[in-house]
Amino acid sequence: MAKDYAEVSVGSLMDQSGVKFGTSGARGLAVEITDLVAYVYTKAFLQHLRGEHCREAACFEAVALGGDLRPSTDRIMAAAARAVSDMGLQVINCGKVPSPALAYYGLERKVPTVMVTGSHIPDDRNGIKYTRVDGEISKDDEAGIRRQIVSIPSSLFDENGMFCASSVLGGPSPEASELYVARYLGVFPSANFNGQRVGVYQHSAVGRDIVCEILRRLGAEVLELGRSEIFIPVDTEAIREEDCRLAAKWAHEMNVAAIVSTDGDSDRPLISDETGRWIRGDISGILTAAYLKADAVAAPVSCNSALEKSGLFKQIIRTRIGSPYVIAGMELAAKSGANVVVGYEANGGFLLGTDCPLYGRMLKALPTRDAVLVHLALLSLAAEQKKKLSELASVLPQRFTASDRIKDFPAERSQKILASLSPPVSVSGMAKLAEVFAPFAGAVSSYDVTDGLRVFFAGGDIIHLRPSGNAPEFRCYTEAESEVRATELLVYALNAIRRWNY
């Protein structure tokens, strides 16, 4: 039965549905992202662009849509497309395409984009990521979207927030995928890839075929591995034990130079060395930044301190966790006069904030997380230095990180734990830190509350506690002078959180 919604407050709908903005787009349970929610959020995004970014209103007459391979994605894309049409704009269906490919298409064609993806989280959840014609939306944009009031055509939705009549999205265009492939083929030389044998762990990543195509057309021998038609929530920051075992097995059996992969929407990379050992994202980020000869780097506080200790970069900006904050840091560096500005996150996502000269050509800026650039940069770096991938990080200061998360950890509980400590860390909070961590990590020397709570210990160890911004999870990051010690700290800290009496 149809329901007349008339007008909907986006802020109220976010509170009621639980589908809210986190560190990367709006996310929630797929059943909570009803047709109504997807329609209202997308219409609010476009209203916001026309209201707050008046200069953009006359610049676009179309909106590009894309999505990942989750079972709920097609329905949500159709709802978003209807919102675009009802705003009097053309819908460009780019199909199932990596998030960075869709964003790059939007930048090149000067159109906003709507990407339906939950990234790495389980397939009972999904999300929507929006970009303006000049890049990702900011936290200010998110607030502007939340303030919108959206009108709803009569009899469009039923009482459950689903379309009364089915809405079908037209056939996809391959242009976004083709443009993304051409981005790399036009810059990287095939000499760096000829003779390289590379495994591509495909699983259910939306960019699994594009990654293979780029590597093959650059001259690499590509082995397609682990393709799945069932969605697998591969998290590049909390790599599953089974993915570690698979990579080691494939590397041993197939004599590869590397194994590469991505998360679900293919904006965050995984790359292993020749032994199948996954390279951590905050190490691959440093190596990629050095390869591009960056003079300014923005990275979250959770990333390995080898960034500063390496002495490779003129300017380093530490930020909160999440691409909007990294992008803000890159913009600050660019305004200060830096020539090649990059950013990266502990999850491996790499952002190119400015155009970058490479091999006598120009790699255009792509200020959103990208996976392929890291794959190609590290394979090129190894080829040019005549090293194995396992040897690349040997020139960096030996600091080791580990990370994992506790799943199904209520956000309320996470906030209570942090509230008992910070900000600011009180006398009782310091006593609590000492009580919980001193027996294993020693005396607390300092702390940082930029994002969550990052605790520095007198012996050089670091423990960083932070609730996820995208899912009911509690994340922990550790750093130490050995890999074994970083892992021991991680296990200890996660167990302490599980037992936490606040």
Secondary structure, DSSP 4 states (H G I P E B T S, - for coil): -EE---EEEHHHHHHHH--EE-SSSEEEETTTS-HHHHHHHHHHHHHHHHHH-HHHHTT-SEEEEEE-S-TTHHHHHHHHHHHHHHTT-EEEEEEE--HHHHHHHHHHHT--EEEE--TTS-TTEEEEEEEETTEE--HHHHHHHHT-EEE--TTSEETTS-BSS---PPPPPSHHHHHHHHHHHTTS-GGGTTT-EEEEEEET-TTHHHHHHHHHHTT-EEEEEEE-SS-----SSS--HHHHHHHHHHHHHH--SEEEEE-TTS-SEEEB-TTSPBPPHHHHHHHHHHHTT-SEEEEETTS-THHHHT---SEEEEE-SSHHHHHHHHHHHHHTT-SSEEEE-TT--EEE-S-EEETTEEEPPEEEEESHHHHHHHHHHHHHHT--HHHHGGGS---EEEEEEESS--HHHHHHHHHTTTTTT-HHHHHHHHHHHHHHH--EEEEE-SSSEEEEETTS-EEEEEE-SSSS-EEEEEEESSHHHHHHHHHHHHHHHHH---
